[in-house]
Amino acid sequence: MADSLLPDDIVALARRVVEENAAAGRKVAVAESCTGGLVAAALTEIAGSSAVLDSGFVTYSNEAKQQMLGVSGDIIETFGAVSIACVWAMAKGAIDRSEADVAVSISGIAGPGGGSEQKPVGTVVFARSRRDENGEPEGEMRHFGDLGRSEIRRQAALVALELLLP
């Protein structure tokens, strides 16, 4: 796998996501903040990803989250961009604005600055939404610790890819 831009573990997991979703006939979308398109980039490293990846939204700013994914300003104001409420809205927005069957969203604090006592550097939130589900998307918060910006983003991409497995 030396011809890849990305680390082998990410490429290997992205390959599984593409192969397993292709076999299941599922399209996926990603809504990324702190990973800045890394998950979409990982998927497109895989030949045949066009059968699976519908779209990727890189919504780094709060304004982009609102404009591109329809996240309510009230959610960001009340809970912050790094919150389960925000990533739920991001995942739902990605489903609503794509042809995907499943969408995963990511928002977090990769550092080195930007953390707080409540949300330290290394805090990343994820959500997954399925087109056919009723009710709320699934969400989770992870605390990777202050591993450095690149490693936090790498860990976040791995979790997001796992969430895209059927």
N, C-alpha and C positions, 0 to 999 in steps of 0.2 A: 504493500500500500504506500510505497515511498513517493508515488506520484501525486499524493494529496497535499493540499495546503494545510489540512487540519490534522490534529492528533489521531493516531490509529484507533484509540478507544471510541472517539466520537464518530469516526467514519464507519467503524464496525457496527455500532449501534444504529447509525443512520441507515446502513444497508439493511439491517433487520426491519427497521420501520418501513422502508420502501418495499421490501419483499413481502412482508406480512400484510401490509395494507393493500398492496396490489392483489395478493391472493384473496383477500377479503372483499375486494371491490370497493375499497373506501378511499375517499379523497380527504386530505388534511389541509388545515390552514394553521398558521402560527401568528401570534400577536406578541411582538417582542419589545421590551424596553431595555433593560440592562444588558441583554445579550446582543443587542444591536444588529440583528440579522444572522447571528451565528447559527441558529437552529435551521433556518432556511438555507443558509450556505452549506451546512452539513448535508442536508437532504439532496441538494443539487450537485453534490460531489458524486452522487450515485447515478450511474447510467440507468435510465428507465424511470427516474424520479418524476418525469412529466406525467406519468400515469397516476401519480399519487399526490404530489404537491399542487394544490389549487392556488394558494396565495400566501404571501407573507407580508405582514404589516409591521414596520419598524416605527413605533410610536414612542420616541424617546422623551419628548416634551409632554407636559400635561395637556397643552393645547392640541397636540397631535392625537393624543388619546381621545380627546373630546371630538375633534373634527373627523378623524378617520374611522373611529370605532364607536362613536356615540356614547362614550362614557360621560356620565353626568358630572358637571362641575361641582354639584353638591357632594357627590361621593368623594371626589378628590379633596375638597375643602374639609369635609368631616373626618374622613378616615386616612387620607393621604394616598399618594400614588402607589406606595408600597403597603398594600392592604389586600386582604382577601376580597373585600367588596370591589376594589378597583379591578383586580384580575378577573373576577367573575364577569364584570361588565365588559372587560376587554375580550374575553373568550366568547361571550354572547354576541358582541359586536362583530367579531371575526366570522362567526357562523352566519349571522344575518347579512353580512356583506360579501359572502363568497358562495361557492357551490360545494364547499367542504361538508363532509359528514361528521367530522370531529375537528375541534380547534383547541389549541393549547396556548395559554398566555403566560407571560413571565414579566415580573417587575421586581426590582431589588436595588440594593445599595452595594455596588461593587468596590467602592472606595477609590482612593484612600480617604477622602473626606465624605461628608454627607450623612454620616451615621448619627444616632442619638442614643440616649440611655434605653429608650423603648425599642428602637430599631437600630441596633448597632451595624457597622459595616459587616457584610456577609449575610444579612437578612435578605432572603429572596422568597417571593410568593408566586405560586403557580395556580392555575385553574385549567380545567378541561371541561369543554361543553360538547355535547353531542346533539346533532340536528334533531334526532328522533326522541329526545328525552323530554319528560315533563318536569317542571320544577327547576331547582337551582343547579348550576354546574358544580362540579367537585372542586374544592380548593384546599391548598395546604401551604403552610409557612415553614421554611427551612432556615436554620441558622448554621451556615457553613463556617462561621468564624472569620477572623481577619486573615485570610490566606493569601492576600494580594489580589489585585484587580483581575489579572488573567486567570488565576486558578478559580476564583469565585465564578467568573463567567463560564469557565469550562465545566465546573460542577453543575451550574444552572442549566447549561445546554444538555448535559447528560440526563438530568432529571426530566427536562422537557421532552427529550426524545423517548425516554421510558414511558412517559404519559401518552405518547402517540402510538404505542404498540396496541394492537387490537386485543 
